[in-house]
Amino acid sequence: MPSSKLAFFRYLLIDRMLRDKQHQYPTKQDLLEACEEKFGVRSISTIEKDLNAMRLEFDAPVEYNKRMKGYYYADPSFKLLSVNLTEENLVALGFVETFLEEFRFMPIFGEFSNAIDKVLDGLEITRNFGRDSMAVDKFIQIDKSPYFKGSDNLSQLIQVIADQHVIQIEYRKFNAEKDKAYTVHPYLLKEFKNLWYLVGYVVEYKEVRTFGVDRITSFAKLEETYLPKEKVGFDADNFFKNCYGITALNEKHGKIVLSFTPFLGNYVKAQPIHSSQNIVLDNDEELRIELDLVFNFELKNLILGYGNAVKVLEPAPVREEIKKELLKAAQQYD
């Protein structure tokens, strides 16, 4: 165990002894014996250094009472860990820990790795010190976030957004044979289904567009005046408010009515497709919902993915588009 972590364990033990109402004013020898039994400490100078470190690093009001010949806190309300964590708190933190462990090695979090390590170390110390908490990671498993092309650029893209730099990107669409250059005023990084997207004002189109980070082959800063998002009327919440996924087209959103089989309907009720979802009919025959969305590429693929367990009722153009795609799919098996 690292010495710094072991030292903090000793601080916690000393803190507990200084706050013990049943055995007040512990002596240096009392503290040494307790630390020797738990951590193998044999030097009184280590206890003296620990007391000084608690005063300097944590502002612990450690004082010596000459009459009682022992140590105490001048402020009886002081506690080294000001947040008193219950077992329920620790289980909740353990749940968060599984996510921190998963993302700590992603390139985007490289500069924050030390901070994440400190959080995880602190949680480990709190959980292990005098507790027999359950190891949450033994019965929680999350889907692994795959590495994708372009993830190394995420931290740099965050920086250009924060610094309000205009950038020129080289971008290749899935169906293109070569890159195309775009001048972008970057505003936002958005994640969808384990992929990241850059959202910004595109000079060439004079509107806000979305680019898959994995398809940005290169980018460079430009010495041009940056257009703040307020200047172009961009608001992230409103931009994606009526959008499933990341393709927030300039087309108008509207009511889309879907009818699900009862079985799949239970899934859709448990995990709504979108915040605009409204149940209009729920019986033994079907679950019927309304969505207020733009009909984009992602929503189209989602509906197709439900197969014969869903039917588009309206609007007619969306119904016909889904019908056409399903017929083309069926024809592949003729």
Summary of the structure (lengths in Angstrom):
residues: 334
radius of gyration: 29.3
end to end distance: 65.4
largest distance: 97.2
contacts: 867
relative contact order: 0.07
helix: 42%
strand: 22%
